[in-house]
Amino acid sequence: MADEVHIIGAGLAGSEAAWQLAERGVKTVIHEMRPSKASPAHKTEYCAELVCSNSLRSDDYEHNAVGLMHEEMRRVGSLIMQCADATKVPAGGALAVDRDGFAAMVTEKLSGHPLIRFETGELTELPPETWGESIIATGPLTSAPMADYIAGTLGCGGLHFFDAAAPIVDATTVNMEIAYYGSRYGKGDADYVNCPMTREQYEAFYEALIGAREAELKDFDRQMQKDLTVFEGCMPVEVMARRGVDTLRYGPMKPVGLVDPRTGKEAYAVVQLRKENTEATMFNLVGFQTHLAFPEQKRVFRMIPGLEEAEFLRYGVMHRNTYLDSPGLLTPTYAMEKHPDIFFAGQMTGVEGYIESAGSGMVAGINAARRAQGKDACVFPQSTMLGAMAAYVSHGGVGAFVPMNANFGIIQPLESRVKGGKTARNQALADRALAQIDTIAAAECAERSENESHL
């Protein structure tokens, strides 16, 4: 058994991996460059800081792929899910968290574990002569020296794209004589604030948005500026708008299912605001990730009815994301094919999204622990969402490898057709996945109990 397993990076993936290792009796060292060196997006010193939205998306595990991953992780003993459930804020059918409360709880849990210790400072390589198993979870903001080491010394190569975060406004500055509370189709407890637009207001807003000035990419190298690409799931609102005048009305500004109680009708377009914290003192603009210059954000977004006097607590920002061309490089346990003692976890592997990153950390952490203890690997079946994401990362899909969110399209199909359409099919997929997860969790629990009995 290795004396210690080292994890580089204390984001969602690194934090989850550390917890899985320590809970299995493996001494763990977390290396985090903050606070001695800041990143372009992080604002605090907490582990698992959420740098974009505060939502972990749908929590409906019977019909939604992300919700299914939530539930799978809960049943395997996820730290991230434990802390998310404890700090959640109302968000309809979504699992949204108090941003700072969530990260503070993750940090407290890790810091208080007797088998986990922290080392602060930037690492630019792995010193294999002194380490055993290692997990690289440096995330989408991996520093240039570490990225060079991964691409060069480890022979991984790399790809880049850009991620965008939405602005946050002071809730007290939203004009509730215009905006109103309500969830789409009445689902949830009216958890969103909706800003309705007439056709004239929408067209004026659209013209201002597509003509607004974008911020300069000062922190990123020139080559990446030339090769700029944007992952569809985090596309800046201004980029989306330039695809056509009605694109936003079929996307984040879709009015369908949102009836203004004052008029009894749906507006021409609607901007939704979602709570950022338990106290509901902050709201983010849902789907409004942006790379506009800060003065332009204030000018254009104040054209939204109800936000004419809005105070922006944080403007939208755009930052670099780095991920591997993982198929052929990584196994379904997130270990390297050529260096099986080195694991990767998080967005660097090509998973996209908070919970997908944490899920990869869970699988990597479990398997790093098993390897350190001389046990066989635990490969989650592709009929589970955790296993489906790992299979996608290790084998890819059709064409060039691109980041992927959890979805039922990558999970192993059912052996027979289910009557009742998509809803019934998804529930059957979820039932099958959770039955297998329960089997895995029970086997692990029994194995750990047996080990403890021999101590």
C-alpha distance (Angstrom), angle and dihedral (degrees) to the residues before:
residue distance angle dihedral
M1 . . .
A2 3.80 . .
D3 3.80 113.8 .
E4 3.80 92.1 -129.4
V5 3.78 139.8 -2.1
H6 3.78 114.8 -137.6
I7 3.80 123.7 -144.9
I8 3.78 121.7 -166.8
G9 3.79 110.6 -152.4
A10 3.81 131.9 27.5
G11 3.79 100.2 -141.5
L12 3.77 123.9 119.4
A13 3.81 93.4 -68.1
G14 3.79 96.8 43.5
S15 3.79 92.6 45.5
E16 3.80 92.9 50.8
A17 3.80 92.0 45.4
A18 3.81 91.6 51.2
W19 3.79 91.8 51.1
Q20 3.81 93.0 49.9
L21 3.80 91.2 50.2
A22 3.79 95.7 47.0
E23 3.80 93.6 44.9
R24 3.82 87.3 56.7
G25 3.79 91.9 54.2
V26 3.80 98.9 -99.2
K27 3.80 119.7 136.2
T28 3.79 108.1 -123.2
V29 3.79 134.8 -163.7
I30 3.81 118.9 -159.9
H31 3.81 115.0 -157.1
E32 3.82 113.0 -160.6
M33 3.81 124.5 171.6
R34 3.81 93.4 -153.7
P35 3.01 130.7 121.5
S36 3.80 93.6 20.8
K37 3.81 88.8 53.5
A38 3.80 124.0 23.0
S39 3.80 128.1 -145.8
P40 3.83 125.0 -135.3
A41 3.82 92.1 -107.0
H42 3.81 110.1 29.3
K43 3.80 119.4 93.8
T44 3.82 103.6 179.0
E45 3.80 140.1 44.3
Y46 3.82 93.0 -120.9
C47 3.77 125.0 120.1
A48 3.82 116.1 -115.6
E49 3.81 93.1 21.0
L50 3.81 111.4 -179.3
V51 3.79 106.7 -132.3
C52 3.81 99.1 -178.7
S53 3.80 126.8 25.5
N54 3.81 122.6 -1.4
S55 3.82 90.4 -136.0
L56 3.80 125.2 101.7
R57 3.81 85.7 -166.0
S58 3.80 127.5 -127.0
D59 3.80 119.1 7.1
D60 3.82 94.3 -167.9
Y61 3.79 99.5 117.6
E62 3.80 95.1 178.1
H63 3.80 96.0 61.0
N64 3.82 109.4 11.9
A65 3.81 126.9 71.7
V66 3.80 95.0 -143.0
G67 3.79 90.9 47.3
L68 3.78 88.4 51.2
M69 3.79 90.7 54.6
H70 3.83 88.7 50.4
E71 3.78 90.5 55.6
E72 3.80 94.9 43.2
M73 3.78 89.9 53.6
R74 3.79 92.9 46.7
R75 3.80 90.2 55.0
V76 3.81 92.8 50.3
G77 3.82 92.4 50.2
S78 3.80 105.7 -97.8
L79 3.81 119.0 -170.5
I80 3.81 91.4 -158.6
M81 3.79 92.7 54.4
Q82 3.80 92.4 44.3
C83 3.81 90.9 54.8
A84 3.81 93.6 41.1
D85 3.80 92.1 53.3
A86 3.81 90.4 48.3
T87 3.83 94.6 51.1
K88 3.80 102.4 34.6
V89 3.80 122.6 141.4
P90 3.84 125.8 -156.4
A91 3.81 111.3 -80.7
G92 3.79 107.9 148.9
G93 3.79 110.1 -111.3
A94 3.81 92.3 -13.7
L95 3.81 127.7 93.6
A96 3.80 105.3 -125.7
V97 3.80 123.0 168.7
D98 3.77 140.9 -154.3
R99 3.78 95.5 -98.7
D100 3.80 100.1 -143.1
G101 3.80 95.2 33.3
F102 3.79 91.0 54.3
A103 3.81 95.7 49.1
A104 3.82 91.9 43.4
M105 3.81 91.0 53.6
V106 3.82 93.0 48.9
T107 3.82 89.3 50.0
E108 3.80 92.6 48.2
K109 3.81 93.1 49.5
L110 3.79 93.3 49.6
S111 3.81 94.6 43.4
G112 3.80 91.0 50.2
H113 3.81 96.4 51.2
P114 3.83 111.0 106.0
L115 3.82 93.0 -142.0
I116 3.82 96.9 50.5
R117 3.77 127.3 79.7
F118 3.79 131.9 173.2
E119 3.78 131.1 -134.0
T120 3.80 116.9 -167.9
G121 3.79 123.2 -146.5
E122 3.78 140.7 70.0
L123 3.79 119.2 -72.4
T124 3.78 118.4 -157.3
E125 3.81 98.2 -176.0
L126 3.81 144.6 5.8
P127 3.83 117.2 -98.7
P128 3.83 97.9 -146.3
E129 3.80 94.3 -179.9
T130 3.82 90.3 71.0
W131 3.82 102.5 28.5
G132 3.76 135.0 70.3
E133 3.79 119.7 -164.9
S134 3.82 115.8 3.1
I135 3.80 135.9 -172.0
I136 3.79 120.5 -153.3
A137 3.79 108.1 -153.5
T138 3.78 100.2 154.9
G139 3.79 92.4 139.6
P140 3.79 135.1 -151.1
L141 3.82 91.4 -40.3
T142 3.80 96.5 56.4
S143 3.79 109.2 163.0
A144 3.79 117.8 -108.9
P145 3.84 96.0 -111.7
M146 3.80 92.7 51.7
A147 3.81 91.3 44.1
D148 3.81 88.9 52.8
Y149 3.80 91.0 49.8
I150 3.81 91.8 49.7
A151 3.79 93.0 46.9
G152 3.79 95.7 41.5
T153 3.79 114.6 27.1
L154 3.81 95.3 30.6
G155 3.79 91.3 39.0
C156 3.80 96.1 -132.1
G157 3.77 103.7 129.4
G158 3.79 117.5 -154.3
L159 3.77 147.7 -127.1
H160 3.77 130.2 -153.0
F161 3.77 138.8 -151.8
F162 3.79 135.8 158.8
D163 3.79 130.5 -106.6
A164 3.80 126.1 -157.2
A165 3.82 131.5 -153.7
A166 3.81 128.1 -151.6
P167 3.83 125.2 -119.7
I168 3.82 122.5 -103.6
V169 3.82 122.5 -141.6
D170 3.80 133.7 -161.6
A171 3.81 106.1 -100.8
T172 3.79 92.6 -142.6
T173 3.81 90.8 61.7
V174 3.82 94.8 57.8
N175 3.81 111.3 105.1
M176 3.80 103.1 -126.6
E177 3.80 91.2 -174.4
I178 3.80 84.5 75.3
A179 3.81 103.9 24.1
Y180 3.80 122.0 61.0
Y181 3.80 139.9 -165.1
G182 3.79 119.1 -109.1
S183 3.80 144.5 121.5
R184 3.79 124.6 -130.0
Y185 3.81 111.1 -83.3
G186 3.79 88.7 -1.9
K187 3.82 93.0 -72.7
G188 3.79 116.7 150.4
D189 3.79 125.0 8.3
A190 3.80 100.6 -57.0
D191 3.79 88.7 -80.9
Y192 3.79 97.9 162.4
V193 3.79 131.0 71.1
N194 3.79 110.1 -136.7
C195 3.77 125.8 -153.7
P196 3.85 108.6 -160.6
M197 3.80 124.0 -151.5
T198 3.77 133.6 -161.0
R199 3.78 118.9 -139.0
E200 3.80 91.2 -100.7
Q201 3.81 92.3 50.4
Y202 3.79 92.1 47.2
E203 3.80 94.3 50.1
A204 3.81 91.8 49.4
F205 3.81 90.5 48.2
Y206 3.80 91.5 47.3
E207 3.81 93.0 52.9
A208 3.80 91.7 48.2
L209 3.81 91.9 47.8
I210 3.80 98.4 50.8
G211 3.79 90.6 45.9
A212 3.80 97.2 46.8
R213 3.79 121.6 115.7
E214 3.79 118.0 -105.9
A215 3.80 124.3 -139.2
E216 3.78 120.3 -104.0
L217 3.81 117.9 -104.3
K218 3.80 93.3 -125.5
D219 3.79 97.7 157.5
F220 3.77 99.3 52.1
D221 3.76 131.2 74.7
R222 3.78 122.4 -99.8
Q223 3.77 95.7 -112.7
M224 3.79 91.9 59.4
Q225 3.80 89.4 50.2
K226 3.80 88.4 56.0
D227 3.81 92.7 46.3
L228 3.83 95.4 42.8
T229 3.80 112.5 160.8
V230 3.79 129.1 166.2
F231 3.78 127.4 -145.1
E232 3.80 108.3 -123.8
G233 3.81 93.8 -128.1
C234 3.82 92.9 60.0
M235 3.79 100.9 32.5
P236 3.83 114.4 155.4
V237 3.78 110.8 -109.2
E238 3.80 92.1 -124.0
V239 3.82 91.2 54.6
M240 3.79 90.4 49.2
A241 3.82 91.2 49.0
R242 3.79 92.5 55.2
R243 3.80 89.5 63.5
G244 3.79 90.0 74.1
V245 3.78 143.1 -39.7
D246 3.82 93.9 -97.3
T247 3.82 98.3 40.5
L248 3.82 93.4 99.0
R249 3.80 91.4 47.6
Y250 3.80 88.4 60.0
G251 3.81 91.9 42.2
P252 3.82 132.4 35.9
M253 3.82 93.1 -13.8
K254 3.80 95.7 49.9
P255 3.84 108.3 142.9
V256 3.81 96.3 -164.1
G257 3.80 112.9 124.4
L258 3.81 94.6 12.0
V259 3.80 111.0 108.4
D260 3.80 117.4 -173.9
P261 3.83 104.7 -130.8
R262 3.79 89.7 -148.2
T263 3.80 94.8 58.4
G264 3.80 102.5 20.4
K265 3.81 88.5 -132.2
E266 3.78 140.5 98.1
A267 3.80 115.2 -105.3
Y268 3.81 123.5 -125.9
A269 3.83 89.2 -107.3
V270 3.81 135.1 -5.2
V271 3.81 133.8 -153.9
Q272 3.81 112.1 -154.0
L273 3.80 125.6 -149.6
R274 3.80 121.9 -159.0
K275 3.82 129.8 -159.4
E276 3.81 115.0 -100.0
N277 3.81 97.5 -167.5
T278 3.80 142.4 18.9
E279 3.78 93.1 -100.3
A280 3.83 90.6 54.7
T281 3.80 91.4 -132.6
M282 3.81 92.0 132.0
F283 3.80 133.6 46.9
N284 3.78 130.3 -170.1
L285 3.80 124.0 -148.5
V286 3.80 103.4 -112.5
G287 3.81 112.7 -126.7
F288 3.81 92.6 0.8
Q289 3.79 99.8 119.2
T290 3.76 104.2 156.3
H291 3.76 147.6 177.8
L292 3.80 96.6 -162.3
A293 3.80 119.0 133.1
F294 3.80 111.1 -94.2
P295 3.84 96.3 -111.1
E296 3.81 88.7 49.5
Q297 3.81 91.7 51.6
K298 3.78 90.5 53.6
R299 3.82 92.3 47.3
V300 3.80 98.3 44.0
F301 3.80 101.0 37.0
R302 3.81 91.4 48.6
M303 3.79 85.7 65.1
I304 3.82 87.0 72.0
P305 3.83 108.6 102.3
G306 3.79 108.4 -105.5
L307 3.81 93.5 23.1
E308 3.81 97.7 73.5
E309 3.82 90.7 115.7
A310 3.79 98.2 25.2
E311 3.78 117.4 149.4
F312 3.81 111.8 -141.0
L313 3.79 111.7 -138.4
R314 3.79 90.7 -177.2
Y315 3.77 128.7 8.8
G316 3.77 122.0 -139.7
V317 3.79 114.8 -90.5
M318 3.77 136.5 -168.2
H319 3.78 123.7 -143.0
R320 3.77 140.7 176.1
N321 3.79 122.2 -91.7
T322 3.79 122.2 -161.1
Y323 3.79 124.9 -163.3
L324 3.79 138.2 165.4
D325 3.76 129.9 -114.7
S326 3.80 83.4 -117.5
P327 3.84 105.4 178.3
G328 3.79 106.2 101.9
L329 3.81 91.6 10.5
L330 3.81 98.8 68.9
T331 3.79 133.4 40.6
P332 3.84 124.6 -138.2
T333 3.82 86.8 -91.3
Y334 3.85 89.8 58.7
A335 3.82 90.3 -112.9
M336 3.79 120.4 134.0
E337 3.79 115.2 -101.0
K338 3.81 91.6 -138.9
H339 3.81 97.2 37.2
P340 3.82 107.1 32.4
D341 3.81 92.2 -179.1
I342 3.82 90.3 63.0
F343 3.81 117.8 77.1
F344 3.79 131.3 -175.6
A345 3.79 126.2 -151.7
G346 3.79 138.4 178.2
Q347 3.77 132.6 24.4
M348 3.78 91.6 -25.9
T349 3.81 87.2 74.4
G350 3.81 93.4 57.6
V351 3.79 99.4 -98.5
E352 3.79 110.7 131.4
G353 3.78 123.7 -149.0
Y354 3.77 140.7 37.4
I355 3.77 98.9 -86.3
E356 3.80 93.5 39.8
S357 3.82 88.6 54.9
A358 3.79 92.0 49.4
G359 3.81 90.0 46.4
S360 3.80 91.6 54.5
G361 3.81 88.4 49.9
M362 3.79 89.4 52.5
V363 3.81 93.4 52.6
A364 3.82 92.7 43.1
G365 3.80 92.4 47.1
I366 3.80 93.9 49.1
N367 3.78 91.6 49.5
A368 3.79 95.8 43.4
A369 3.80 87.0 53.9
R370 3.80 92.2 49.0
R371 3.78 92.0 48.5
A372 3.80 92.0 47.9
Q373 3.81 88.9 52.3
G374 3.81 94.2 46.6
K375 3.81 95.0 -110.0
D376 3.79 130.7 137.7
A377 3.80 118.2 -92.4
C378 3.80 121.1 -93.6
V379 3.82 107.3 -132.8
F380 3.78 110.3 -172.0
P381 3.82 110.6 -137.1
Q382 3.79 117.6 -108.0
S383 3.80 88.0 -120.5
T384 3.82 87.2 73.9
M385 3.79 121.6 70.2
L386 3.80 92.1 -124.8
G387 3.80 88.9 52.8
A388 3.80 94.2 42.8
M389 3.81 91.7 55.1
A390 3.82 90.8 47.5
A391 3.80 90.6 49.0
Y392 3.80 91.6 49.9
V393 3.79 91.6 50.1
S394 3.81 93.5 48.2
H395 3.81 97.7 41.2
G396 3.81 106.8 19.7
G397 3.76 127.1 -155.1
V398 3.77 135.4 -99.6
G399 3.80 115.8 -37.3
A400 3.80 126.7 -10.4
F401 3.80 117.0 2.6
V402 3.79 112.3 -104.9
P403 3.84 132.2 173.9
M404 3.79 114.2 -82.9
N405 3.80 136.3 -154.9
A406 3.80 122.6 -148.7
N407 3.80 109.2 -82.9
F408 3.79 139.0 152.6
G409 3.80 90.2 -114.0
I410 3.82 92.5 76.9
I411 3.80 97.2 44.2
Q412 3.81 120.5 98.2
P413 3.84 108.7 -90.0
L414 3.79 121.7 -114.1
E415 3.78 116.2 -95.2
S416 3.80 92.3 -124.7
R417 3.78 135.5 25.5
V418 3.81 118.2 -94.0
K419 3.78 121.4 -142.3
G420 3.78 117.8 -130.3
G421 3.79 102.0 58.8
K422 3.79 130.6 -107.3
T423 3.81 96.2 -25.5
A424 3.81 93.3 54.5
R425 3.80 91.7 43.8
N426 3.80 93.2 51.9
Q427 3.78 91.5 48.4
A428 3.80 90.0 51.2
L429 3.81 90.2 50.1
A430 3.80 89.6 50.3
D431 3.80 93.4 47.5
R432 3.79 91.0 51.4
A433 3.81 92.8 46.6
L434 3.78 95.0 49.5
A435 3.80 92.5 47.5
Q436 3.81 88.5 55.8
I437 3.80 92.5 44.3
D438 3.80 89.8 52.3
T439 3.81 89.3 52.4
I440 3.82 91.6 50.8
A441 3.81 92.7 45.8
A442 3.81 92.1 48.3
A443 3.81 92.3 49.3
E444 3.80 91.5 49.5
C445 3.79 91.4 47.3
A446 3.79 91.5 51.4
E447 3.80 91.6 47.1
R448 3.80 92.5 50.6
S449 3.80 92.0 47.2
E450 3.80 90.1 52.1
N451 3.80 91.3 49.7
E452 3.80 91.8 49.9
S453 3.79 91.1 50.3
H454 3.81 89.5 59.2
L455 3.78 94.0 52.0
